[in-house]
Amino acid sequence: MRIAIVDDSGLRATVLEDGLREAGYDDIHVVPPHGAFVAKLERMAPDVVLMDLGSPSRDTLEEMLAVSRALARPIAMFVDQSDDTMIGAAIDAGVSAYVVDGLRKERVKPILDLAIRRFNAFAKMQADLDEARTALADRKTIDRAKAILMKTRGLDEPAAYTLLRSTAMNQGRRIVDVAEALITASSLLGGSE
C-alpha cells in the first residue's frame, strides 16, 4: 500500500512514518505542502493520504480540502485544534478521518484502518445511489416510451412493455435504449408523449 504523508514539519512527519513502519507499511512518501504538491500527489497515486496540519490557517485548510476533493482516496487529517467550521469543511470535502490532538505513533494504524473503511463505505453508498438514480431515470424513460406506444398503437401498458422488451431482445439492445430511440423518433415525427 502506497501512503503519502502531507506535512511540512519533519518531526510530526517522523511520528506518522514511524507509526506506519511499525504497523508494517514501507511504501511511504512525505510530501511537503508547497508548490505543485497536488499534482505530485496525483502522479504518485497513493492508496491513502495522511495530512498533518498541526494548527492550520484557513488558507492551508482550504488547500488541503482541495487535495481531498481532487484525489478521491481515503484521507486522514491530523490537526492540533479545530472548530465546527473546520470539521464541517473537512467532512464536506470527503476526509475519511479527522483527528484532533491525536498524533501518536501507536494511533496511526487504527486511524489509517478507519479512514480506509469509512472511505470504502462512503464509496459504496455513492455507487449505490448512482445506480438507484440510473435505474429511476431508466424507469421514467421506459414509462414515457410505453405511453407513446399506448397512445399511437392503442396498446395497454403490459402490451406496450412486451413490445419494448421483445424489440430490445430482437435487436440485442437494452430496453431503455429502445425506449430512448422510440422517444427520439416520436419527437422527430412530431408526436407528443
C-alpha positions as CSV (number, residue, x, y, z in Angstrom):
1,M,0.0,0.0,0.0
2,R,1.4,3.4,-1.0
3,I,0.9,6.0,1.6
4,A,1.6,9.7,1.2
5,I,2.1,12.0,4.2
6,V,1.4,15.6,3.5
7,D,3.4,17.5,6.1
8,D,6.0,20.3,6.3
9,S,7.1,19.6,9.9
10,G,9.8,17.0,9.9
11,L,9.2,16.0,13.5
12,R,5.5,15.4,13.0
13,A,6.0,13.5,9.7
14,T,8.5,11.3,11.5
15,V,5.9,10.3,14.1
16,L,3.5,9.3,11.4
17,E,6.2,7.5,9.4
18,D,7.4,5.6,12.5
19,G,3.8,4.5,13.3
20,L,3.3,3.3,9.8
21,R,6.6,1.4,9.6
22,E,5.8,-0.3,13.0
23,A,2.5,-1.3,11.5
24,G,4.3,-3.0,8.6
25,Y,4.0,-0.3,5.9
26,D,7.1,0.6,3.9
27,D,5.9,2.4,0.8
28,I,5.7,5.8,2.5
29,H,6.3,9.2,0.9
30,V,6.5,12.5,2.7
31,V,5.2,15.4,0.5
32,P,5.7,19.0,1.8
33,P,2.5,21.1,1.1
34,H,4.3,23.6,-1.2
35,G,4.3,24.4,-4.9
36,A,2.6,21.9,-7.1
37,F,2.2,19.3,-4.4
38,V,-1.3,18.3,-5.5
39,A,-0.1,17.4,-9.0
40,K,2.8,15.5,-7.3
41,L,0.3,13.6,-5.2
42,E,-1.9,12.8,-8.3
43,R,1.2,11.4,-10.1
44,M,2.2,9.4,-7.1
45,A,-1.3,7.8,-6.9
46,P,-1.2,6.9,-3.2
47,D,-3.7,4.5,-1.8
48,V,-4.1,6.6,1.3
49,V,-3.1,10.2,2.3
50,L,-2.3,11.3,5.8
51,M,-2.4,15.0,6.3
52,D,-0.7,16.5,9.3
53,L,-1.8,20.1,9.5
54,G,-0.8,21.0,13.1
55,S,-2.5,24.4,13.6
56,P,-3.7,25.2,10.0
57,S,-4.7,28.6,8.8
58,R,-7.9,28.9,6.9
59,D,-5.9,29.1,3.6
60,T,-3.9,25.9,4.4
61,L,-7.1,24.1,5.4
62,E,-8.7,25.1,2.1
63,E,-5.7,23.8,0.1
64,M,-5.8,20.5,1.9
65,L,-9.5,20.2,1.3
66,A,-8.9,20.8,-2.4
67,V,-6.5,17.9,-2.2
68,S,-9.1,15.7,-0.7
69,R,-11.6,16.5,-3.5
70,A,-9.0,16.0,-6.2
71,L,-7.6,12.7,-5.1
72,A,-10.8,10.7,-4.2
73,R,-8.7,8.5,-1.9
74,P,-9.0,7.7,1.9
75,I,-7.6,10.7,3.7
76,A,-6.9,11.0,7.4
77,M,-6.3,14.5,8.6
78,F,-4.5,15.3,11.9
79,V,-4.9,18.8,13.5
80,D,-3.9,20.2,16.9
81,Q,-7.1,22.2,17.3
82,S,-10.3,22.6,15.5
83,D,-13.7,24.2,15.4
84,D,-17.1,23.3,13.9
85,T,-16.4,25.1,10.7
86,M,-13.2,23.2,10.1
87,I,-14.8,19.9,10.9
88,G,-17.7,20.6,8.6
89,A,-15.4,21.7,5.8
90,A,-13.3,18.5,6.2
91,I,-16.4,16.3,6.1
92,D,-17.8,18.1,3.1
93,A,-14.5,17.6,1.3
94,G,-14.6,13.8,1.9
95,V,-12.0,13.5,4.6
96,S,-12.4,10.0,6.0
97,A,-10.9,10.5,9.4
98,Y,-10.5,13.9,11.2
99,V,-8.3,13.6,14.3
100,V,-7.9,16.5,16.7
101,D,-4.9,16.4,19.0
102,G,-4.2,12.7,18.4
103,L,-0.9,12.5,16.8
104,R,0.8,9.5,18.4
105,K,2.5,6.7,16.5
106,E,0.5,4.0,18.2
107,R,-2.7,5.5,16.9
108,V,-1.6,5.8,13.3
109,K,-2.6,2.2,12.2
110,P,-6.1,2.2,13.7
111,I,-6.8,5.7,12.3
112,L,-5.5,4.5,8.9
113,D,-7.7,1.4,9.0
114,L,-10.7,3.6,10.0
115,A,-10.1,6.1,7.1
116,I,-9.9,3.2,4.6
117,R,-13.1,1.6,5.9
118,R,-15.0,4.9,6.0
119,F,-13.9,5.8,2.5
120,N,-14.9,2.4,1.1
121,A,-18.3,2.5,2.9
122,F,-18.9,6.0,1.5
123,A,-17.8,5.0,-2.0
124,K,-20.2,2.0,-1.9
125,M,-23.1,4.2,-0.8
126,Q,-22.2,6.7,-3.6
127,A,-22.2,3.8,-6.1
128,D,-25.5,2.5,-4.8
129,L,-27.0,6.0,-5.0
130,D,-25.7,6.4,-8.6
131,E,-27.1,3.0,-9.5
132,A,-30.5,3.9,-8.0
133,R,-30.7,7.2,-9.8
134,T,-29.8,5.5,-13.1
135,A,-32.5,2.8,-12.5
136,L,-35.1,5.5,-11.7
137,A,-34.1,7.5,-14.9
138,D,-34.3,4.3,-17.0
139,R,-37.7,3.5,-15.5
140,K,-39.0,7.0,-16.4
141,T,-37.7,6.7,-19.9
142,I,-39.4,3.3,-20.3
143,D,-42.6,4.7,-18.9
144,R,-42.5,7.6,-21.4
145,A,-41.9,5.1,-24.3
146,K,-44.8,2.9,-23.1
147,A,-47.1,6.0,-23.0
148,I,-46.2,6.7,-26.7
149,L,-46.9,3.2,-27.7
150,M,-50.2,3.1,-25.8
151,K,-51.3,6.3,-27.5
152,T,-50.1,5.7,-31.0
153,R,-50.7,1.9,-31.2
154,G,-53.7,1.6,-28.9
155,L,-52.0,-0.8,-26.6
156,D,-52.5,-1.4,-22.9
157,E,-49.5,-1.0,-20.6
158,P,-48.4,-4.7,-20.4
159,A,-48.6,-5.0,-24.2
160,A,-46.5,-1.8,-24.7
161,Y,-43.9,-3.1,-22.3
162,T,-43.9,-6.5,-24.0
163,L,-43.4,-4.8,-27.4
164,L,-40.4,-2.8,-26.0
165,R,-38.9,-5.9,-24.4
166,S,-39.3,-8.1,-27.5
167,T,-37.9,-5.4,-29.7
168,A,-34.9,-5.0,-27.4
169,M,-34.3,-8.7,-27.4
170,N,-34.6,-9.0,-31.1
171,Q,-32.1,-6.2,-31.6
172,G,-29.7,-7.3,-28.8
173,R,-30.2,-3.9,-27.0
174,R,-31.3,-2.8,-23.6
175,I,-34.9,-1.9,-23.2
176,V,-34.0,1.6,-22.1
177,D,-32.0,2.1,-25.3
178,V,-35.0,1.0,-27.4
179,A,-37.2,3.3,-25.3
180,E,-34.9,6.3,-25.8
181,A,-34.9,5.6,-29.6
182,L,-38.7,5.5,-29.6
183,I,-38.9,8.8,-27.7
184,T,-36.5,10.4,-30.1
185,A,-38.3,9.1,-33.2
186,S,-41.6,10.2,-31.9
187,S,-40.3,13.7,-31.1
188,L,-38.8,13.9,-34.6
189,L,-42.1,12.9,-36.2
190,G,-44.0,15.5,-34.3
191,G,-45.6,13.1,-31.8
192,S,-46.4,14.1,-28.3
193,E,-45.8,12.0,-25.3
